[in-house]
Amino acid sequence: MDYASKGIRINAVLPGCILTPMAKDLMKRNLDVEKEILRDIPKGRMGEPYEIAHAVMWLCSPYSTFVDGAAISVDGGFTIH
């Protein structure tokens, strides 16, 4: 609230389980991990890094100028599970 009048917007992107090199390595070492992760994601898959980047790019774009104080979950529905 202190910064909104100054034109500064503060938002957060909350990524879910993302298919990063570290996640891929973990799943290679333990084959049951992927099954456990996917069980709780309604979308049925892990996210891709570009999907997080798209959310950040949207927040940086002129299309989100009235978005302030938002926490945007990019998690394939995990938080609604």
N, C-alpha and C positions, 0 to 999 in steps of 0.2 A: 504494500500500500504506500510505503514511503517513496517508492521510485516510479510508480505509475504516472504520476503527474509530471514527471521529468521525461516521459517517453521511453522509459526503460521497462522492458517486459521480462519477467522471470518465469520460466516454465521448466519442466523436467521431462525427460524421456526415460521411461522405465522398461528396459529391454528384458525379455524373458530368456529362455534357453536359446542361444544363438549358435549356429553351426560354425564356430571359429576353429582355427587350427588346434587350439588347446582342447576344445570339446571333442574334436575328431580323434585326437590322441587318447583322450580318456576313454572314449568308446572302443577304440582298438584294444586297449588294455583290459577292458571289462565289458564283455558283450552284453551283459544284462543291464548296463546303465542306460542304453538307448531305450530299451523297452520300458524301464522305470520312468524315464523322462516323458516319453510319448504318452504314457498312460494318463497323465494329468494335463495334457494339452488338447483341448477340444478340436483344434485345427488338424491334429494328427501328424504334425511334423514340427521340426525345429525351425526357427527363423533363420533367414540368411542375413549376413551383415548389411547388404544393400537395403534391406527393409528398415533397419534402424536408421541408416543414412537418409533414406527418403523422409522419415518422420522429422529428422533434424532439419533437413533442407526445407521441408514445408514450414516448420517453425521460423526459419530464417527468411522465408519468402514474404511478399506482400499479401499473400492469401491468408495469413494468420495474424494480421495486425491487431485484431480485437481479442486475441487469445492472451490471457495474462493470469498467472497463478495456476496453470494447469499441470497436472501430472498425467502424461500420456503413456498408457501401457501399450507396448508393442510386444505382445507375448502369445499370440495365437489363441487367446481366450483363457489362458491359465488363471487369471485373477477372477474370472467369473465361474470357474469350475467349482 
